[in-house]
Amino acid sequence: MLVLHKITVLKLLQNLFNEQMKQPILTIIVALIAVVFAIQNAESVQIRFLLWDTSCSLALLIVIILLAGMIAGYFLQWPRISKLKKDLKSALSEKHTFDSSTQK
């Protein structure tokens, strides 16, 4: 009876962590980590850049810098991504032409 109960619990856990449930669970975990990070880094820091002088929370500053880096990385990779997409379309077109000619 106990073995059957363990198997049932294992199946329940497998169903809980199937592909459909992974995304919301990961989202909740990341959100909790972000909240803990923000709480632990809430102190205000002074920011000086050229003639600009302001203060904001350390957590906000780190998030802004992270997002700026992600956006800069995306735009720096844009020419390469465009070229790869163009090459992929060309290769798929050539494959389709090759497949059509070999089926005749």
C-alpha positions in Angstrom: 0.0 0.0 0.0 2.8 2.4 0.9 4.6 1.6 -2.5 1.4 2.4 -4.4 1.1 5.7 -2.5 4.7 6.6 -3.3 4.1 5.9 -7.0 1.0 8.0 -7.0 2.9 10.9 -5.4 5.7 10.5 -8.0 3.2 10.6 -10.8 1.5 13.7 -9.2 4.9 15.4 -9.0 5.7 14.5 -12.6 2.4 16.0 -13.7 3.1 19.1 -11.6 6.4 19.7 -13.4 5.4 18.8 -16.9 6.2 21.2 -19.8 3.1 23.3 -19.2 3.9 24.0 -15.6 7.7 24.7 -15.9 7.2 28.2 -17.3 4.9 29.6 -14.6 7.0 27.9 -11.8 10.2 29.4 -13.2 8.6 32.8 -13.5 7.5 32.7 -9.9 11.0 31.7 -8.8 12.6 34.5 -10.8 10.1 37.0 -9.4 10.8 35.9 -5.9 14.6 36.2 -6.4 14.0 39.7 -7.9 11.9 40.8 -4.9 14.6 39.5 -2.4 17.2 41.3 -4.5 15.3 44.6 -4.4 14.6 44.4 -0.7 18.3 43.7 0.1 19.6 46.4 -2.2 17.1 49.2 -1.4 19.6 51.7 -0.1 20.0 54.9 -2.1 23.1 55.6 -4.1 24.5 58.8 -5.6 25.0 58.9 -9.3 27.1 61.4 -11.1 27.6 61.5 -14.8 29.1 64.6 -16.5 26.8 67.4 -15.3 24.0 65.1 -14.2 23.7 64.3 -10.5 20.9 62.2 -9.0 20.2 59.4 -6.6 18.2 56.2 -6.8 18.0 52.8 -5.2 20.9 50.4 -5.9 18.5 47.7 -7.1 16.9 50.1 -9.6 20.3 51.2 -10.9 21.4 47.6 -11.4 18.2 46.7 -13.2 18.5 49.8 -15.5 22.1 48.9 -16.3 21.2 45.3 -17.0 18.4 46.3 -19.4 20.6 48.8 -21.1 23.2 46.1 -21.6 20.7 43.6 -23.0 19.3 46.2 -25.4 22.8 47.2 -26.6 23.7 43.6 -27.1 20.6 43.0 -29.1 21.2 45.9 -31.4 24.9 45.0 -31.8 23.9 41.5 -32.9 21.2 42.7 -35.2 23.3 42.7 -38.4 24.5 39.2 -37.7 21.0 38.0 -37.0 19.7 39.6 -40.2 22.5 37.9 -42.2 21.8 34.5 -40.7 18.1 34.8 -41.4 18.8 35.8 -45.0 21.2 32.9 -45.4 18.7 30.5 -43.9 15.9 31.7 -46.3 18.4 31.2 -49.2 19.4 27.7 -48.1 15.7 26.7 -47.6 14.9 28.1 -51.1 17.8 26.1 -52.6 16.7 23.0 -50.8 13.1 23.4 -52.1 14.4 23.8 -55.6 16.7 20.8 -55.3 13.9 18.7 -53.9 11.6 19.7 -56.7 14.1 18.9 -59.4 14.9 15.4 -57.9 11.3 14.4 -57.6 10.7 14.8 -61.4 
